[in-house]
């Protein structure tokens, strides 16, 4: 069976576990000195890695600094 390469459209839940997701969120919050709204802390808000870039608030922060 071939292993599928992860892309910006890969399902986040296929790549990350919940604990890892929260660790990443906490690291981003500490690094950039802000907090995500509670409703943004659900994996369902980020169905794919690239979906975060399409969010309206992306002008303030995009994962990896990609705008």
DSSP file (Angstrom, degrees, kcal/mol; ACC not computed):
  #  RESIDUE AA STRUCTURE BP1 BP2  ACC     N-H-->O    O-->H-N    N-H-->O    O-->H-N    TCO  KAPPA ALPHA  PHI   PSI    X-CA   Y-CA   Z-CA
    1    1 A X              0   0    0      0, 0.0     2,-0.2     0, 0.0     0, 0.0   0.000 360.0 360.0 360.0 130.0    0.0    0.0    0.0
    2    2 A X        -     0   0    0      1,-0.1     2,-0.5     0, 0.0     0, 0.0  -0.547 360.0-125.1 -77.9 139.5    1.4    3.4   -1.0
    3    3 A X        -     0   0    0     -2,-0.2     2,-0.3     1,-0.0    -1,-0.1  -0.733  26.4-125.3 -85.3 129.6    1.6    6.0    1.7
    4    4 A X        -     0   0    0     -2,-0.5     2,-0.2     1,-0.1    -1,-0.0  -0.551  21.3-121.3 -78.8 135.7   -0.2    9.2    0.7
    5    5 A X        -     0   0    0     -2,-0.3     2,-0.3     1,-0.1    -1,-0.1  -0.548  26.4-118.1 -75.7 137.9    1.8   12.5    0.8
    6    6 A X        +     0   0    0     -2,-0.2     2,-0.2     4,-0.1    -1,-0.1  -0.580  40.3 171.9 -76.4 136.9    0.5   15.2    3.1
    7    7 A X    >   -     0   0    0     -2,-0.3     3,-1.8     4,-0.0    42,-0.3  -0.748  52.7 -86.8-131.7 179.9   -0.5   18.4    1.3
    8    8 A X  T 3  S+     0   0    0      1,-0.3    42,-4.3    -2,-0.2    43,-0.3   0.665 130.2  50.7 -65.2 -14.2   -2.3   21.6    2.3
    9    9 A X  T 3  S+     0   0    0     40,-0.2    -1,-0.3    39,-0.2     2,-0.1   0.311  82.1 121.1-105.0   7.4   -5.5   19.8    1.5
   10   10 A X  S <  S-     0   0    0     -3,-1.8    39,-1.1     1,-0.1     2,-0.3  -0.424  78.0 -97.9 -66.2 144.7   -4.8   16.7    3.6
   11   11 A X  B >>  -A   48   0A   0     37,-0.2     3,-1.0     1,-0.2     4,-0.8  -0.502  26.4-143.9 -65.7 126.0   -7.3   16.1    6.4
   12   12 A X  H >> S+     0   0    0     35,-1.5     4,-3.2    34,-0.3     3,-1.3   0.896 100.2  57.6 -58.3 -41.5   -6.0   17.5    9.6
   13   13 A X  H 34 S+     0   0    0     34,-0.3    -1,-0.3     1,-0.3     5,-0.1   0.738 102.3  56.0 -65.5 -20.5   -7.5   14.7   11.6
   14   14 A X  H <4 S+     0   0    0     -3,-1.0    -1,-0.3     1,-0.1    -2,-0.2   0.722 118.4  32.9 -77.6 -21.2   -5.5   12.3    9.4
   15   15 A X  H << S+     0   0    0     -3,-1.3     2,-0.3    -4,-0.8    -2,-0.2   0.828 117.6  43.3-102.8 -42.5   -2.3   14.0   10.4
   16   16 A X     <  -     0   0    0     -4,-3.2     2,-0.2    -5,-0.1    -1,-0.2  -0.813  63.0-141.0-115.0 146.9   -2.7   15.3   13.9
   17   17 A X     >  -     0   0    0     -2,-0.3     4,-2.4     1,-0.1     5,-0.2  -0.637  38.4-104.5 -92.3 162.5   -4.1   13.9   17.1
   18   18 A X  H  > S+     0   0    0     -2,-0.2     4,-2.4     1,-0.2     5,-0.2   0.883 120.0  51.9 -56.2 -43.3   -6.1   16.2   19.4
   19   19 A X  H  > S+     0   0    0      1,-0.2     4,-2.3     2,-0.2    -1,-0.2   0.922 110.6  48.0 -62.0 -44.5   -3.2   16.6   21.9
   20   20 A X  H  > S+     0   0    0      2,-0.2     4,-2.2     1,-0.2    -1,-0.2   0.903 109.5  53.9 -62.7 -41.7   -0.8   17.5   19.2
   21   21 A X  H  X S+     0   0    0     -4,-2.4     4,-2.4     1,-0.2    -2,-0.2   0.931 109.9  46.7 -58.1 -48.0   -3.3   20.0   17.8
   22   22 A X  H  X S+     0   0    0     -4,-2.4     4,-2.8     1,-0.2     5,-0.2   0.897 109.8  53.8 -64.1 -40.7   -3.7   21.7   21.2
   23   23 A X  H  X S+     0   0    0     -4,-2.3     4,-2.2     1,-0.2    -1,-0.2   0.900 110.0  47.9 -59.9 -40.5    0.1   21.8   21.7
   24   24 A X  H  X S+     0   0    0     -4,-2.2     4,-2.4     2,-0.2    -2,-0.2   0.927 111.5  49.7 -65.6 -45.2    0.5   23.6   18.4
   25   25 A X  H  X S+     0   0    0     -4,-2.4     4,-2.6     1,-0.2    -2,-0.2   0.926 111.5  48.9 -59.8 -46.1   -2.2   26.1   19.2
   26   26 A X  H  X S+     0   0    0     -4,-2.8     4,-2.6     1,-0.2     5,-0.2   0.905 110.9  50.7 -61.6 -42.2   -0.7   26.9   22.6
   27   27 A X  H  X S+     0   0    0     -4,-2.2     4,-2.5    -5,-0.2    -1,-0.2   0.905 111.0  48.1 -62.9 -41.6    2.8   27.3   20.9
   28   28 A X  H  X S+     0   0    0     -4,-2.4     4,-2.5     2,-0.2    -2,-0.2   0.928 111.9  50.0 -63.6 -44.9    1.3   29.7   18.3
   29   29 A X  H  X>S+     0   0    0     -4,-2.6     5,-1.3     1,-0.2     4,-1.2   0.919 114.2  44.2 -60.5 -45.0   -0.5   31.7   21.1
   30   30 A X  H  <5S+     0   0    0     -4,-2.6    -1,-0.2     2,-0.2    -2,-0.2   0.912 114.7  49.1 -66.3 -43.0    2.7   32.0   23.2
   31   31 A X  H  <5S+     0   0    0     -4,-2.5    -2,-0.2    -5,-0.2    -1,-0.2   0.906 122.3  31.5 -63.8 -43.6    4.8   32.9   20.2
   32   32 A X  H  <5S-     0   0    0     -4,-2.5    -1,-0.2    -5,-0.2    -2,-0.2   0.427 105.1-122.8-101.1   0.0    2.6   35.6   18.8
   33   33 A X  T  <5S+     0   0    0     -4,-1.2     2,-0.3     1,-0.2    -3,-0.2   0.858  73.0  95.7  66.6  39.9    1.1   36.8   22.1
   34   34 A X      < -     0   0    0     -5,-1.3     2,-0.4    -6,-0.2    -1,-0.2  -0.923  63.7-123.7-146.4 172.3   -2.6   36.3   21.5
   35   35 A X        -     0   0    0     -2,-0.3     2,-0.1    -3,-0.1     3,-0.1  -0.976  20.2-125.8-123.8 137.9   -5.3   33.7   22.2
   36   36 A X        -     0   0    0     -2,-0.4     5,-0.1   -11,-0.1     2,-0.1  -0.483  39.5 -99.6 -69.5 148.0   -7.6   32.0   19.7
   37   37 A X    >   -     0   0    0     -2,-0.1     3,-1.9     1,-0.1     4,-0.3  -0.409  34.8-113.0 -62.6 148.1  -11.3   32.2   20.4
   38   38 A X  G >  S+     0   0    0      1,-0.3     3,-1.8     2,-0.2    -1,-0.1   0.854 116.7  58.8 -54.5 -38.1  -12.6   29.1   22.1
   39   39 A X  G 3  S+     0   0    0      1,-0.3     3,-0.5     2,-0.1    -1,-0.3   0.666  99.2  59.6 -69.3 -13.2  -14.7   28.2   19.0
   40   40 A X  G <  S+     0   0    0     -3,-1.9    -1,-0.3     1,-0.2    -2,-0.2   0.474  85.2  80.4 -88.9  -2.5  -11.5   28.1   16.9
   41   41 A X  S <  S+     0   0    0     -3,-1.8     2,-0.4    -4,-0.3    -1,-0.2   0.190  70.5 100.3 -90.9  17.8  -10.0   25.4   19.1
   42   42 A X  S >  S-     0   0    0     -3,-0.5     3,-2.0     1,-0.1     4,-0.4  -0.872  72.0-138.9-103.8 134.1  -12.0   22.6   17.4
   43   43 A X  G >  S+     0   0    0     -2,-0.4     3,-1.7     1,-0.3   -31,-0.1   0.811 103.5  68.9 -57.0 -28.3  -10.3   20.5   14.7
   44   44 A X  G >  S+     0   0    0      1,-0.3     3,-0.5     2,-0.1    -1,-0.3   0.728  89.5  62.4 -65.5 -19.7  -13.6   20.8   12.8
   45   45 A X  G <  S+     0   0    0     -3,-2.0    -1,-0.3     1,-0.3     2,-0.2   0.670 109.8  41.5 -75.1 -16.7  -12.8   24.5   12.3
   46   46 A X  G <   +     0   0    0     -3,-1.7   -34,-0.3    -4,-0.4    -1,-0.3  -0.585  65.4 164.0-128.5  68.2   -9.7   23.4   10.3
   47   47 A X  S <  S+     0   0    0     -3,-0.5   -35,-1.5    -2,-0.2   -34,-0.3   0.810  75.4  20.5 -61.1 -29.4  -10.8   20.4    8.2
   48   48 A X  B >> S-A   11   0A   0    -37,-0.2     3,-0.7    -3,-0.1     4,-0.5  -0.939  82.3-116.1-132.8 160.1   -7.6   20.8    6.0
   49   49 A X  G >4 S+     0   0    0    -39,-1.1     3,-0.9   -42,-0.3     4,-0.3   0.915 116.8  49.6 -59.9 -43.6   -4.3   22.4    6.7
   50   50 A X  G >> S+     0   0    0    -42,-4.3     3,-0.9     1,-0.2     4,-0.5   0.667  91.3  79.8 -70.6 -16.9   -4.9   24.9    3.9
   51   51 A X  G X4 S+     0   0    0     -3,-0.7     3,-1.0   -43,-0.3     4,-0.4   0.800  81.8  64.8 -64.8 -27.8   -8.4   25.8    5.2
   52   52 A X  G X< S+     0   0    0     -3,-0.9     3,-1.4    -4,-0.5    -1,-0.3   0.870  95.1  58.9 -62.4 -35.0   -6.9   28.1    7.8
   53   53 A X  G <4 S+     0   0    0     -3,-0.9    -1,-0.3    -4,-0.3    -2,-0.2   0.744 102.3  54.8 -65.8 -21.8   -5.6   30.4    5.1
   54   54 A X  G << S+     0   0    0     -3,-1.0    -1,-0.3    -4,-0.5    -2,-0.2   0.509  82.8 110.4 -89.8  -5.3   -9.1   30.9    3.8
   55   55 A X  S X  S-     0   0    0     -3,-1.4     3,-1.8    -4,-0.4     4,-0.1  -0.406  78.2-120.7 -70.6 147.3  -10.5   32.1    7.2
   56   56 A X  G >  S+     0   0    0      1,-0.3     3,-0.7     2,-0.1    -1,-0.1   0.807 111.3  56.3 -58.2 -31.7  -11.5   35.8    7.4
   57   57 A X  G >> S+     0   0    0      1,-0.2     3,-2.3     2,-0.1     4,-0.9   0.397  74.4 105.3 -82.1   5.3   -9.0   36.4   10.2
   58   58 A X  G <4  +     0   0    0     -3,-1.8    -1,-0.2     1,-0.3    -2,-0.1   0.680  62.7  73.8 -62.7 -17.4   -6.1   35.1    8.2
   59   59 A X  G <4 S+     0   0    0     -3,-0.7    -1,-0.3     1,-0.2     3,-0.1   0.705 100.8  44.6 -69.6 -16.6   -4.9   38.7    7.6
   60   60 A X  T <4 S-     0   0    0     -3,-2.3     2,-0.3     1,-0.3    -1,-0.2   0.782 131.4  -3.7 -95.5 -31.3   -3.7   38.7   11.3
   61   61 A X     <  -     0   0    0     -4,-0.9     2,-0.4     5,-0.0    -1,-0.3  -0.902  55.9-176.4-162.0 131.6   -2.1   35.3   11.4
   62   62 A X    >   -     0   0    0     -2,-0.3     3,-2.6    -3,-0.1     4,-0.1  -0.988  44.5 -94.4-126.3 142.0   -1.7   32.4    9.1
   63   63 A X  G >  S+     0   0    0     -2,-0.4     3,-1.2     1,-0.3   -10,-0.0  -0.274 113.1   9.6 -54.9 131.0    0.0   29.1   10.0
   64   64 A X  G 3  S-     0   0    0      1,-0.2    -1,-0.3     3,-0.0     3,-0.1   0.587 124.4 -80.0  73.7   9.8    3.6   29.2    9.0
   65   65 A X  G <  S+     0   0    0     -3,-2.6     2,-0.5     1,-0.3    -1,-0.2   0.557  88.0 146.4  75.0   7.2    3.3   32.9    8.2
   66   66 A X    <         0   0    0     -3,-1.2    -1,-0.3     1,-0.2    -5,-0.0  -0.665 360.0 360.0 -80.5 124.3    1.8   32.1    4.8
   67   67 A X              0   0    0     -2,-0.5    -1,-0.2    -3,-0.1    -3,-0.0   0.379 360.0 360.0-111.1 360.0   -0.8   34.8    3.9
